[in-house]
Amino acid sequence: MLRMKVKLVGIDQRTMQPVVVMTDMEEKSYVPIVVGPPEANAINIAMEGIQLPRPITHDLMKAILDELNARVERVVISDLKDETYYAQIHLRTAGGERDIDARPSDAIALALRAKAPIFMSEEVAARALVPTEGWERARATGANRAVPQSDPELEEFRRFLESVTPEDFRKHLR
C-alpha cells in the first residue's frame, strides 16, 4: 500500500466538478478524485480545521465512533472500476477489526477528522497515479482521464495547482 495525503480540494476546470487532489507523501505523483460538493466542503473544513457550531455528517460519524470506543485505524482507496474509486474504512472496535465499504470522499473526510492515515492499494496506484513527470506515458496508457490532453493544458493545470488556495473554492463549495 502507498501512503497518500490530501493536497487540495479544487474545481476541475473542464467539468466544473469538485475534485480532491491526493499525492503520495513525496509528492512525486498525484491523483484527482471527483467528489460531490458536500463532500468536498466536508474535506475542506477538516483540512482547514474549521469548527462549526453544529456537527456535519462526518463530524457526527466521528462522534458516534468515539462514543462506541471505535477508532479509524486507516482508510484505503482500494479499487477502481469503470472510472469509479472505492474505499475501505478500517476500524478497531472492542469486538475486533472491521472493514467498512465507503466512497473515497466519505472515507477521506472521516480519516481527516480521525487523524487516520490514508493509503492507496498498489493496484489502484499503478492504474491511477499520474507522475509529476511522465505525462506522455500517462496519456498514452490512458491511466487517468483527468490528465490534461495537450502540453498547453498541462502547463495551465500546473500553474493552477501552484497558485490555488482553499479560499479560491470556498464560495463554490458552501
OpenMM code with the backbone's topology and positions (N, CA, C; nanometers):
from openmm import Vec3, app, unit

residues = "MET LEU ARG MET LYS VAL LYS LEU VAL GLY ILE ASP GLN ARG THR MET GLN PRO VAL VAL VAL MET THR ASP MET GLU GLU LYS SER TYR VAL PRO ILE VAL VAL GLY PRO PRO GLU ALA ASN ALA ILE ASN ILE ALA MET GLU GLY ILE GLN LEU PRO ARG PRO ILE THR HIS ASP LEU MET LYS ALA ILE LEU ASP GLU LEU ASN ALA ARG VAL GLU ARG VAL VAL ILE SER ASP LEU LYS ASP GLU THR TYR TYR ALA GLN ILE HIS LEU ARG THR ALA GLY GLY GLU ARG ASP ILE ASP ALA ARG PRO SER ASP ALA ILE ALA LEU ALA LEU ARG ALA LYS ALA PRO ILE PHE MET SER GLU GLU VAL ALA ALA ARG ALA LEU VAL PRO THR GLU GLY TRP GLU ARG ALA ARG ALA THR GLY ALA ASN ARG ALA VAL PRO GLN SER ASP PRO GLU LEU GLU GLU PHE ARG ARG PHE LEU GLU SER VAL THR PRO GLU ASP PHE ARG LYS HIS LEU ARG".split()
positions = [
    Vec3(0.0846, -0.1184, 0.0000),
    Vec3(0.0000, 0.0000, 0.0000),
    Vec3(0.0884, 0.1238, 0.0000),
    Vec3(0.0362, 0.2284, -0.0610),
    Vec3(0.1082, 0.3538, -0.0729),
    Vec3(0.0398, 0.4586, 0.0142),
    Vec3(0.1146, 0.5207, 0.1034),
    Vec3(0.0587, 0.6252, 0.1894),
    Vec3(0.0327, 0.7493, 0.1055),
    Vec3(-0.0825, 0.8101, 0.1265),
    Vec3(-0.1254, 0.9269, 0.0499),
    Vec3(-0.1580, 1.0414, 0.1446),
    Vec3(-0.1657, 1.1618, 0.0872),
    Vec3(-0.2123, 1.2774, 0.1629),
    Vec3(-0.2990, 1.3630, 0.0722),
    Vec3(-0.3881, 1.4372, 0.1334),
    Vec3(-0.4734, 1.5284, 0.0583),
    Vec3(-0.3937, 1.6556, 0.0343),
    Vec3(-0.3764, 1.6890, -0.0921),
    Vec3(-0.3015, 1.8094, -0.1287),
    Vec3(-0.3940, 1.9304, -0.1315),
    Vec3(-0.5078, 1.9150, -0.1975),
    Vec3(-0.6018, 2.0265, -0.2053),
    Vec3(-0.7380, 1.9784, -0.2498),
    Vec3(-0.8356, 2.0636, -0.2286),
    Vec3(-0.9703, 2.0446, -0.2800),
    Vec3(-0.9902, 2.1561, -0.3809),
    Vec3(-1.0325, 2.1201, -0.5009),
    Vec3(-1.0463, 2.2208, -0.6054),
    Vec3(-1.1623, 2.1907, -0.6975),
    Vec3(-1.1668, 2.2669, -0.8045),
    Vec3(-1.2692, 2.2512, -0.9069),
    Vec3(-1.1996, 2.2141, -1.0372),
    Vec3(-1.2421, 2.1037, -1.0994),
    Vec3(-1.1902, 2.0664, -1.2306),
    Vec3(-1.2424, 2.1697, -1.3298),
    Vec3(-1.1520, 2.2397, -1.3946),
    Vec3(-1.1912, 2.3486, -1.4833),
    Vec3(-1.2641, 2.3004, -1.6084),
    Vec3(-1.2435, 2.1747, -1.6485),
    Vec3(-1.3143, 2.1223, -1.7651),
    Vec3(-1.4579, 2.0856, -1.7321),
    Vec3(-1.4784, 2.0197, -1.6187),
    Vec3(-1.6110, 1.9680, -1.5846),
    Vec3(-1.6836, 2.0529, -1.4819),
    Vec3(-1.6100, 2.1427, -1.4176),
    Vec3(-1.6627, 2.2256, -1.3087),
    Vec3(-1.7120, 2.1406, -1.1915),
    Vec3(-1.6562, 2.0219, -1.1762),
    Vec3(-1.6878, 1.9330, -1.0649),
    Vec3(-1.5796, 1.9452, -0.9580),
    Vec3(-1.6166, 1.9326, -0.8308),
    Vec3(-1.5151, 1.9339, -0.7247),
    Vec3(-1.4253, 1.8105, -0.7346),
    Vec3(-1.2978, 1.8305, -0.7063),
    Vec3(-1.2021, 1.7205, -0.7025),
    Vec3(-1.1174, 1.7322, -0.5772),
    Vec3(-1.0787, 1.6165, -0.5255),
    Vec3(-0.9791, 1.6097, -0.4194),
    Vec3(-0.8517, 1.5631, -0.4877),
    Vec3(-0.7462, 1.6417, -0.4754),
    Vec3(-0.6179, 1.6033, -0.5327),
    Vec3(-0.5353, 1.5417, -0.4207),
    Vec3(-0.5029, 1.4126, -0.4394),
    Vec3(-0.4219, 1.3403, -0.3414),
    Vec3(-0.2849, 1.3157, -0.4021),
    Vec3(-0.1821, 1.3206, -0.3178),
    Vec3(-0.0466, 1.2917, -0.3639),
    Vec3(0.0139, 1.1837, -0.2760),
    Vec3(0.1196, 1.1212, -0.3304),
    Vec3(0.1988, 1.0349, -0.2438),
    Vec3(0.2729, 1.1265, -0.1459),
    Vec3(0.3341, 1.0711, -0.0459),
    Vec3(0.3948, 1.1528, 0.0599),
    Vec3(0.5107, 1.2378, 0.0083),
    Vec3(0.5777, 1.1930, -0.0976),
    Vec3(0.6899, 1.2687, -0.1538),
    Vec3(0.6442, 1.3655, -0.2623),
    Vec3(0.5152, 1.3640, -0.2931),
    Vec3(0.4550, 1.4479, -0.3965),
    Vec3(0.5196, 1.4254, -0.5328),
    Vec3(0.5526, 1.3006, -0.5613),
    Vec3(0.6073, 1.2656, -0.6921),
    Vec3(0.4974, 1.2279, -0.7910),
    Vec3(0.3802, 1.1988, -0.7390),
    Vec3(0.2669, 1.1654, -0.8241),
    Vec3(0.1386, 1.2052, -0.7527),
    Vec3(0.0318, 1.2167, -0.8317),
    Vec3(-0.0952, 1.2593, -0.7735),
    Vec3(-0.2101, 1.1903, -0.8448),
    Vec3(-0.3271, 1.2025, -0.7852),
    Vec3(-0.4496, 1.1553, -0.8482),
    Vec3(-0.5623, 1.2508, -0.8095),
    Vec3(-0.6377, 1.3000, -0.9082),
    Vec3(-0.7580, 1.3766, -0.8761),
    Vec3(-0.8763, 1.2803, -0.8654),
    Vec3(-0.9548, 1.2955, -0.7615),
    Vec3(-1.0732, 1.2120, -0.7421),
    Vec3(-1.1943, 1.3048, -0.7387),
    Vec3(-1.2866, 1.2828, -0.8310),
    Vec3(-1.4079, 1.3644, -0.8370),
    Vec3(-1.4953, 1.3296, -0.7175),
    Vec3(-1.5454, 1.4327, -0.6505),
    Vec3(-1.6321, 1.4154, -0.5336),
    Vec3(-1.7517, 1.5086, -0.5477),
    Vec3(-1.8515, 1.4884, -0.4645),
    Vec3(-1.9662, 1.5770, -0.4643),
    Vec3(-1.9358, 1.7056, -0.3887),
    Vec3(-2.0112, 1.8117, -0.4153),
    Vec3(-1.9880, 1.9385, -0.3445),
    Vec3(-1.9963, 1.9278, -0.1922),
    Vec3(-2.0944, 1.8559, -0.1339),
    Vec3(-2.0967, 1.8480, 0.0129),
    Vec3(-1.9730, 1.7783, 0.0702),
    Vec3(-1.9280, 1.6728, 0.0015),
    Vec3(-1.8103, 1.6008, 0.0494),
    Vec3(-1.6839, 1.6853, 0.0328),
    Vec3(-1.6754, 1.7589, -0.0781),
    Vec3(-1.5613, 1.8497, -0.0973),
    Vec3(-1.5577, 1.9526, 0.0145),
    Vec3(-1.6736, 2.0049, 0.0484),
    Vec3(-1.6827, 2.1019, 0.1573),
    Vec3(-1.6402, 2.0383, 0.2897),
    Vec3(-1.6859, 1.9161, 0.3158),
    Vec3(-1.6502, 1.8472, 0.4409),
    Vec3(-1.5001, 1.8227, 0.4492),
    Vec3(-1.4390, 1.7846, 0.3379),
    Vec3(-1.2942, 1.7624, 0.3359),
    Vec3(-1.2213, 1.8937, 0.3580),
    Vec3(-1.2660, 1.9981, 0.2910),
    Vec3(-1.2033, 2.1295, 0.3062),
    Vec3(-1.2143, 2.1806, 0.4498),
    Vec3(-1.3292, 2.1631, 0.5116),
    Vec3(-1.3490, 2.2053, 0.6509),
    Vec3(-1.2498, 2.1336, 0.7421),
    Vec3(-1.2322, 2.0031, 0.7210),
    Vec3(-1.1374, 1.9273, 0.8037),
    Vec3(-0.9938, 1.9723, 0.7783),
    Vec3(-0.9592, 1.9952, 0.6522),
    Vec3(-0.8226, 2.0388, 0.6196),
    Vec3(-0.7902, 2.1737, 0.6824),
    Vec3(-0.8890, 2.2607, 0.6849),
    Vec3(-0.8691, 2.3950, 0.7388),
    Vec3(-0.8848, 2.4008, 0.8903),
    Vec3(-0.9328, 2.2924, 0.9506),
    Vec3(-0.9522, 2.2913, 1.0951),
    Vec3(-1.0656, 2.3815, 1.1411),
    Vec3(-1.1624, 2.4018, 1.0552),
    Vec3(-1.2758, 2.4896, 1.0865),
    Vec3(-1.3692, 2.4187, 1.1840),
    Vec3(-1.4059, 2.4874, 1.2901),
    Vec3(-1.5004, 2.4344, 1.3879),
    Vec3(-1.6378, 2.4939, 1.3599),
    Vec3(-1.7329, 2.4102, 1.3289),
    Vec3(-1.8690, 2.4558, 1.3012),
    Vec3(-1.9520, 2.4505, 1.4292),
    Vec3(-2.0561, 2.5346, 1.4376),
    Vec3(-2.1379, 2.5341, 1.5594),
    Vec3(-2.2159, 2.4036, 1.5784),
    Vec3(-2.2468, 2.3349, 1.4696),
    Vec3(-2.3190, 2.2078, 1.4760),
    Vec3(-2.2441, 2.1063, 1.3913),
    Vec3(-2.2486, 1.9790, 1.4285),
    Vec3(-2.1743, 1.8787, 1.3517),
    Vec3(-2.2364, 1.8532, 1.2145),
    Vec3(-2.1493, 1.8402, 1.1147),
    Vec3(-2.1964, 1.7935, 0.9848),
    Vec3(-2.1798, 1.6413, 0.9832),
    Vec3(-2.2216, 1.5788, 0.8774),
    Vec3(-2.2298, 1.4326, 0.8724),
    Vec3(-2.1025, 1.3623, 0.9184),
    Vec3(-1.9876, 1.4053, 0.8698),
    Vec3(-1.8628, 1.3357, 0.9029),
    Vec3(-1.8198, 1.3625, 1.0469),
    Vec3(-1.8556, 1.4794, 1.1003),
    Vec3(-1.8314, 1.5057, 1.2425),
    Vec3(-1.9186, 1.4123, 1.3266),
    Vec3(-2.0419, 1.3945, 1.2830),
    Vec3(-2.1335, 1.3040, 1.3527),
    Vec3(-2.0810, 1.1603, 1.3482),
    Vec3(-2.0336, 1.1170, 1.2309),
    Vec3(-1.9769, 0.9819, 1.2199),
    Vec3(-1.8618, 0.9640, 1.3180),
    Vec3(-1.7744, 1.0620, 1.3261),
    Vec3(-1.6596, 1.0550, 1.4178),
    Vec3(-1.7079, 1.0516, 1.5625),
    Vec3(-1.8074, 1.1336, 1.5965),
    Vec3(-1.8602, 1.1361, 1.7333),
    Vec3(-1.9228, 1.0016, 1.7708),
    Vec3(-1.9948, 0.9411, 1.6777),
    Vec3(-2.0550, 0.8095, 1.7041),
    Vec3(-1.9459, 0.7055, 1.7280),
    Vec3(-1.8440, 0.7059, 1.6439),
    Vec3(-1.7333, 0.6112, 1.6626),
    Vec3(-1.6667, 0.6318, 1.7983),
    Vec3(-1.6449, 0.7577, 1.8363),
    Vec3(-1.5845, 0.7874, 1.9665),
    Vec3(-1.6706, 0.7336, 2.0802),
    Vec3(-1.8016, 0.7550, 2.0720),
    Vec3(-1.8931, 0.7076, 2.1764),
    Vec3(-1.8916, 0.5556, 2.1880),
    Vec3(-1.8711, 0.4889, 2.0769),
    Vec3(-1.8697, 0.3424, 2.0754),
    Vec3(-1.7295, 0.2853, 2.0967),
    Vec3(-1.6358, 0.3733, 2.1310),
    Vec3(-1.4958, 0.3335, 2.1516),
    Vec3(-1.4373, 0.2620, 2.0300),
    Vec3(-1.4768, 0.3074, 1.9134),
    Vec3(-1.4207, 0.2556, 1.7886),
    Vec3(-1.3242, 0.3603, 1.7336),
    Vec3(-1.2205, 0.3119, 1.6672),
    Vec3(-1.1184, 0.4033, 1.6160),
    Vec3(-1.0930, 0.3732, 1.4679),
    Vec3(-1.0821, 0.4800, 1.3889),
    Vec3(-1.0438, 0.4638, 1.2490),
    Vec3(-0.8936, 0.4382, 1.2464),
    Vec3(-0.8560, 0.3167, 1.2075),
    Vec3(-0.7139, 0.2799, 1.2000),
    Vec3(-0.6492, 0.3365, 1.0745),
    Vec3(-0.7216, 0.3246, 0.9627),
    Vec3(-0.6709, 0.3735, 0.8354),
    Vec3(-0.7849, 0.3708, 0.7343),
    Vec3(-0.7631, 0.4403, 0.6260),
    Vec3(-0.8534, 0.4396, 0.5121),
    Vec3(-0.7715, 0.3941, 0.3924),
    Vec3(-0.8317, 0.3119, 0.3082),
    Vec3(-0.7615, 0.2628, 0.1898),
    Vec3(-0.8483, 0.2875, 0.0661),
    Vec3(-0.7919, 0.3588, -0.0312),
    Vec3(-0.8546, 0.3675, -0.1633),
    Vec3(-0.8209, 0.2327, -0.2268),
    Vec3(-0.9201, 0.1455, -0.2322),
    Vec3(-0.8935, 0.0033, -0.2546),
    Vec3(-0.9200, -0.0480, -0.3948),
    Vec3(-1.0000, 0.0235, -0.4723),
    Vec3(-1.0340, -0.0296, -0.6042),
    Vec3(-1.0715, 0.0839, -0.6979),
    Vec3(-1.0634, 0.0544, -0.8261),
    Vec3(-1.1023, 0.1475, -0.9316),
    Vec3(-1.1706, 0.0650, -1.0392),
    Vec3(-1.3016, 0.0874, -1.0551),
    Vec3(-1.3799, 0.0142, -1.1543),
    Vec3(-1.4621, 0.1139, -1.2338),
    Vec3(-1.4531, 0.1059, -1.3643),
    Vec3(-1.5322, 0.1927, -1.4519),
    Vec3(-1.5208, 0.3396, -1.4116),
    Vec3(-1.3992, 0.3834, -1.3866),
    Vec3(-1.3684, 0.5218, -1.3503),
    Vec3(-1.4275, 0.5639, -1.2156),
    Vec3(-1.4667, 0.4676, -1.1334),
    Vec3(-1.5187, 0.4955, -1.0001),
    Vec3(-1.4240, 0.4352, -0.8972),
    Vec3(-1.3841, 0.5175, -0.8006),
    Vec3(-1.2964, 0.4714, -0.6935),
    Vec3(-1.3798, 0.4137, -0.5798),
    Vec3(-1.3215, 0.3163, -0.5108),
    Vec3(-1.3830, 0.2538, -0.3944),
    Vec3(-1.2856, 0.2641, -0.2780),
    Vec3(-1.3399, 0.2686, -0.1570),
    Vec3(-1.2537, 0.2799, -0.0387),
    Vec3(-1.3032, 0.1874, 0.0711),
    Vec3(-1.2143, 0.1620, 0.1638),
    Vec3(-1.2449, 0.0849, 0.2837),
    Vec3(-1.2014, 0.1669, 0.4043),
    Vec3(-1.2890, 0.1728, 0.5044),
    Vec3(-1.2542, 0.2333, 0.6329),
    Vec3(-1.2236, 0.1167, 0.7263),
    Vec3(-1.1028, 0.1125, 0.7776),
    Vec3(-1.0613, 0.0053, 0.8687),
    Vec3(-1.0772, 0.0562, 1.0116),
    Vec3(-1.1687, -0.0074, 1.0853),
    Vec3(-1.1996, 0.0328, 1.2226),
    Vec3(-1.1441, -0.0682, 1.3217),
    Vec3(-1.1057, -0.0197, 1.4374),
    Vec3(-1.0723, -0.1067, 1.5506),
    Vec3(-1.1814, -0.0830, 1.6549),
    Vec3(-1.2469, -0.1921, 1.6941),
    Vec3(-1.3535, -0.1850, 1.7932),
    Vec3(-1.3210, -0.2813, 1.9065),
    Vec3(-1.4010, -0.2761, 2.0116),
    Vec3(-1.3822, -0.3702, 2.1227),
    Vec3(-1.3981, -0.5138, 2.0746),
    Vec3(-1.4784, -0.5335, 1.9724),
    Vec3(-1.5016, -0.6671, 1.9185),
    Vec3(-1.4021, -0.7093, 1.8117),
    Vec3(-1.3052, -0.6257, 1.7826),
    Vec3(-1.2051, -0.6596, 1.6813),
    Vec3(-1.2018, -0.5571, 1.5696),
    Vec3(-1.1375, -0.5951, 1.4618),
    Vec3(-1.1258, -0.5049, 1.3476),
    Vec3(-1.2418, -0.5260, 1.2519),
    Vec3(-1.2852, -0.4169, 1.1917),
    Vec3(-1.3941, -0.4195, 1.0952),
    Vec3(-1.3519, -0.3369, 0.9745),
    Vec3(-1.3908, -0.3821, 0.8559),
    Vec3(-1.3681, -0.3072, 0.7331),
    Vec3(-1.5030, -0.2651, 0.6780),
    Vec3(-1.5170, -0.1361, 0.6523),
    Vec3(-1.6437, -0.0806, 0.6061),
    Vec3(-1.6244, -0.0247, 0.4652),
    Vec3(-1.7097, -0.0669, 0.3715),
    Vec3(-1.7080, -0.0144, 0.2355),
    Vec3(-1.7536, 0.1314, 0.2389),
    Vec3(-1.6863, 0.2178, 0.1642),
    Vec3(-1.7212, 0.3600, 0.1655),
    Vec3(-1.6828, 0.4255, 0.0338),
    Vec3(-1.7457, 0.5380, 0.0073),
    Vec3(-1.6989, 0.6216, -0.1033),
    Vec3(-1.5681, 0.6862, -0.0584),
    Vec3(-1.4734, 0.7049, -0.1478),
    Vec3(-1.3478, 0.7693, -0.1075),
    Vec3(-1.3689, 0.9052, -0.0418),
    Vec3(-1.4637, 0.9825, -0.0907),
    Vec3(-1.4855, 1.1156, -0.0333),
    Vec3(-1.5257, 1.1067, 0.1134),
    Vec3(-1.6152, 1.0152, 0.1469),
    Vec3(-1.6560, 0.9988, 0.2865),
    Vec3(-1.5420, 0.9427, 0.3705),
    Vec3(-1.4703, 0.8462, 0.3146),
    Vec3(-1.3578, 0.7869, 0.3874),
    Vec3(-1.2500, 0.8913, 0.4154),
    Vec3(-1.2200, 0.9748, 0.3171),
    Vec3(-1.1187, 1.0793, 0.3342),
    Vec3(-1.1643, 1.1808, 0.4381),
    Vec3(-1.2900, 1.2260, 0.4282),
    Vec3(-1.3419, 1.3241, 0.5242),
    Vec3(-1.3355, 1.2692, 0.6665),
    Vec3(-1.3676, 1.1421, 0.6843),
    Vec3(-1.3618, 1.0807, 0.8166),
    Vec3(-1.2170, 1.0625, 0.8622),
    Vec3(-1.1301, 1.0185, 0.7728),
    Vec3(-0.9884, 0.9997, 0.8085),
    Vec3(-0.9253, 1.1298, 0.8558),
    Vec3(-0.9566, 1.2392, 0.7895),
    Vec3(-0.9006, 1.3683, 0.8307),
    Vec3(-0.9466, 1.4049, 0.9710),
    Vec3(-1.0719, 1.3799, 1.0013),
    Vec3(-1.1235, 1.4112, 1.1346),
    Vec3(-1.0639, 1.3189, 1.2412),
    Vec3(-1.0404, 1.1940, 1.2037),
    Vec3(-0.9871, 1.0956, 1.2986),
    Vec3(-0.8342, 1.0967, 1.3021),
    Vec3(-0.7752, 1.1796, 1.2178),
    Vec3(-0.6281, 1.1856, 1.2066),
    Vec3(-0.5707, 1.0468, 1.1760),
    Vec3(-0.6410, 0.9764, 1.0880),
    Vec3(-0.6005, 0.8421, 1.0465),
    Vec3(-0.5276, 0.8497, 0.9122),
    Vec3(-0.4329, 0.7614, 0.8904),
    Vec3(-0.3610, 0.7626, 0.7630),
    Vec3(-0.4500, 0.7167, 0.6478),
    Vec3(-0.4172, 0.7681, 0.5304),
    Vec3(-0.4884, 0.7328, 0.4076),
    Vec3(-0.3891, 0.6602, 0.3170),
    Vec3(-0.4320, 0.5464, 0.2647),
    Vec3(-0.3480, 0.4671, 0.1754),
    Vec3(-0.4204, 0.4429, 0.0445),
    Vec3(-0.3436, 0.4032, -0.0553),
    Vec3(-0.3983, 0.3595, -0.1832),
    Vec3(-0.3373, 0.2228, -0.2119),
    Vec3(-0.4206, 0.1295, -0.2564),
    Vec3(-0.3679, -0.0032, -0.2891),
    Vec3(-0.2680, 0.0089, -0.4036),
    Vec3(-0.1744, -0.0847, -0.4075),
    Vec3(-0.0735, -0.0846, -0.5144),
    Vec3(-0.1395, -0.0958, -0.6515),
    Vec3(-0.2457, -0.1760, -0.6607),
    Vec3(-0.3140, -0.1944, -0.7884),
    Vec3(-0.3771, -0.0647, -0.8366),
    Vec3(-0.4440, 0.0066, -0.7468),
    Vec3(-0.5053, 0.1337, -0.7849),
    Vec3(-0.3969, 0.2355, -0.8169),
    Vec3(-0.2927, 0.2401, -0.7367),
    Vec3(-0.1834, 0.3348, -0.7608),
    Vec3(-0.1225, 0.3129, -0.8986),
    Vec3(-0.1025, 0.1874, -0.9359),
    Vec3(-0.0421, 0.1570, -1.0657),
    Vec3(-0.1283, 0.2059, -1.1811),
    Vec3(-0.2586, 0.2063, -1.1623),
    Vec3(-0.3506, 0.2475, -1.2687),
    Vec3(-0.3844, 0.3952, -1.2656),
    Vec3(-0.3845, 0.4565, -1.1475),
    Vec3(-0.4428, 0.5897, -1.1351),
    Vec3(-0.3443, 0.7027, -1.1109),
    Vec3(-0.2333, 0.6748, -1.0438),
    Vec3(-0.1415, 0.7833, -1.0112),
    Vec3(-0.0755, 0.8390, -1.1362),
    Vec3(-0.0663, 0.9704, -1.1403),
    Vec3(-0.0024, 1.0406, -1.2504),
    Vec3(0.1270, 1.0996, -1.1975),
    Vec3(0.2419, 1.0584, -1.2539),
    Vec3(0.3671, 1.1170, -1.2067),
    Vec3(0.3734, 1.2645, -1.2435),
    Vec3(0.4380, 1.3412, -1.1603),
    Vec3(0.4536, 1.4826, -1.1938),
    Vec3(0.5387, 1.4974, -1.3191),
    Vec3(0.6253, 1.3999, -1.3431),
    Vec3(0.6972, 1.3892, -1.4704),
    Vec3(0.6411, 1.2663, -1.5403),
    Vec3(0.6447, 1.2636, -1.6689),
    Vec3(0.5955, 1.1458, -1.7402),
    Vec3(0.4507, 1.1565, -1.7820),
    Vec3(0.4030, 1.2755, -1.8107),
    Vec3(0.2643, 1.2938, -1.8518),
    Vec3(0.2344, 1.2207, -1.9824),
    Vec3(0.3319, 1.2147, -2.0723),
    Vec3(0.3092, 1.1479, -2.2005),
    Vec3(0.2772, 1.0003, -2.1802),
    Vec3(0.3490, 0.9342, -2.0883),
    Vec3(0.3228, 0.7933, -2.0611),
    Vec3(0.1814, 0.7752, -2.0071),
    Vec3(0.1420, 0.8615, -1.9149),
    Vec3(0.0074, 0.8504, -1.8566),
    Vec3(-0.0991, 0.8720, -1.9634),
    Vec3(-0.0765, 0.9681, -2.0500),
    Vec3(-0.1736, 0.9952, -2.1553),
    Vec3(-0.1805, 0.8778, -2.2533),
    Vec3(-0.0641, 0.8220, -2.2887),
    Vec3(-0.0597, 0.7128, -2.3854),
    Vec3(-0.1282, 0.5872, -2.3327),
    Vec3(-0.1161, 0.5603, -2.2034),
    Vec3(-0.1760, 0.4395, -2.1465),
    Vec3(-0.3185, 0.4614, -2.1001),
    Vec3(-0.3643, 0.5872, -2.0990),
    Vec3(-0.4985, 0.6153, -2.0508),
    Vec3(-0.5131, 0.5909, -1.9028),
    Vec3(-0.4023, 0.6016, -1.8274),
    Vec3(-0.4045, 0.5704, -1.6842),
    Vec3(-0.4966, 0.6616, -1.6068),
    Vec3(-0.5165, 0.7822, -1.6553),
    Vec3(-0.6015, 0.8745, -1.5815),
    Vec3(-0.6632, 0.9721, -1.6798),
    Vec3(-0.7918, 0.9675, -1.6951),
    Vec3(-0.8578, 1.0533, -1.7925),
    Vec3(-0.8608, 1.1988, -1.7508),
    Vec3(-0.8256, 1.2275, -1.6276),
    Vec3(-0.8205, 1.3664, -1.5836),
    Vec3(-0.6902, 1.4338, -1.6252),
    Vec3(-0.5989, 1.3581, -1.6860),
    Vec3(-0.4724, 1.4155, -1.7306),
    Vec3(-0.5008, 1.5121, -1.8445),
    Vec3(-0.4490, 1.6336, -1.8379),
    Vec3(-0.4673, 1.7256, -1.9499),
    Vec3(-0.4171, 1.6609, -2.0790),
    Vec3(-0.4863, 1.6847, -2.1883),
    Vec3(-0.4577, 1.6144, -2.3130),
    Vec3(-0.3642, 1.6882, -2.4079),
    Vec3(-0.3079, 1.7996, -2.3678),
    Vec3(-0.2101, 1.8674, -2.4520),
    Vec3(-0.1127, 1.9419, -2.3632),
    Vec3(0.0020, 1.9744, -2.4187),
    Vec3(0.1026, 2.0445, -2.3398),
    Vec3(0.0532, 2.1794, -2.2875),
    Vec3(-0.0174, 2.2612, -2.3678),
    Vec3(-0.0693, 2.3872, -2.3113),
    Vec3(-0.1650, 2.3630, -2.1941),
    Vec3(-0.2484, 2.2590, -2.2054),
    Vec3(-0.3383, 2.2267, -2.0948),
    Vec3(-0.2589, 2.1832, -1.9728),
    Vec3(-0.1547, 2.1053, -1.9950),
    Vec3(-0.0695, 2.0599, -1.8856),
    Vec3(-0.0066, 2.1789, -1.8141),
    Vec3(0.0477, 2.2712, -1.8888),
    Vec3(0.1107, 2.3886, -1.8279),
    Vec3(0.0080, 2.4725, -1.7523),
    Vec3(-0.1103, 2.4884, -1.8100),
    Vec3(-0.2156, 2.5639, -1.7417),
    Vec3(-0.2550, 2.4948, -1.6115),
    Vec3(-0.2665, 2.3616, -1.6143),
    Vec3(-0.3019, 2.2867, -1.4946),
    Vec3(-0.1931, 2.2986, -1.3888),
    Vec3(-0.0670, 2.2907, -1.4298),
    Vec3(0.0429, 2.3068, -1.3343),
    Vec3(0.0392, 2.4452, -1.2696),
    Vec3(0.0167, 2.5488, -1.3506),
    Vec3(0.0074, 2.6850, -1.2944),
    Vec3(-0.1092, 2.6936, -1.1962),
    Vec3(-0.2209, 2.6305, -1.2325),
    Vec3(-0.3367, 2.6287, -1.1446),
    Vec3(-0.3015, 2.5644, -1.0109),
    Vec3(-0.2371, 2.4467, -1.0128),
    Vec3(-0.2014, 2.3773, -0.8889),
    Vec3(-0.1054, 2.4588, -0.8037),
    Vec3(-0.0157, 2.5321, -0.8673),
    Vec3(0.0816, 2.6115, -0.7932),
    Vec3(0.0198, 2.7361, -0.7312),
    Vec3(-0.0870, 2.7868, -0.7914),
    Vec3(-0.1415, 2.9139, -0.7450),
    Vec3(-0.2685, 2.9022, -0.6621),
    Vec3(-0.3333, 2.7878, -0.6635),
    Vec3(-0.4636, 2.7737, -0.5994),
    Vec3(-0.4510, 2.7753, -0.4468),
    Vec3(-0.5503, 2.8346, -0.3836),
    Vec3(-0.5597, 2.8343, -0.2381),
    Vec3(-0.7003, 2.7883, -0.1994),
    Vec3(-0.7191, 2.7408, -0.0777),
    Vec3(-0.8535, 2.6994, -0.0356),
    Vec3(-0.9567, 2.8119, -0.0472),
    Vec3(-0.9146, 2.9355, -0.0269),
    Vec3(-1.0078, 3.0481, -0.0363),
    Vec3(-1.0701, 3.0579, -0.1751),
    Vec3(-0.9942, 3.0173, -0.2778),
    Vec3(-1.0448, 3.0240, -0.4145),
    Vec3(-1.1710, 2.9406, -0.4331),
    Vec3(-1.1913, 2.8401, -0.3474),
    Vec3(-1.3019, 2.7475, -0.3673),
    Vec3(-1.4133, 2.7602, -0.2652),
    Vec3(-1.3901, 2.8331, -0.1587),
    Vec3(-1.4920, 2.8418, -0.0535),
    Vec3(-1.6268, 2.8861, -0.1083),
    Vec3(-1.6284, 2.9859, -0.1951),
    Vec3(-1.7554, 3.0375, -0.2458),
    Vec3(-1.8295, 2.9344, -0.3302),
    Vec3(-1.7567, 2.8405, -0.3915),
    Vec3(-1.8205, 2.7388, -0.4743),
    Vec3(-1.8659, 2.6178, -0.3944),
    Vec3(-1.8097, 2.5984, -0.2757),
    Vec3(-1.8354, 2.4758, -0.2006),
    Vec3(-1.9322, 2.4933, -0.0854),
    Vec3(-1.9704, 2.6120, -0.0556),
    Vec3(-2.0610, 2.6317, 0.0585),
    Vec3(-2.1983, 2.6660, 0.0132),
] * unit.nanometer
topology = app.Topology()
chain = topology.addChain("A")
for resn in residues:
    res = topology.addResidue(resn, chain)
    for name in ("N", "CA", "C"):
        topology.addAtom(name, app.Element.getBySymbol(name[0]), res)
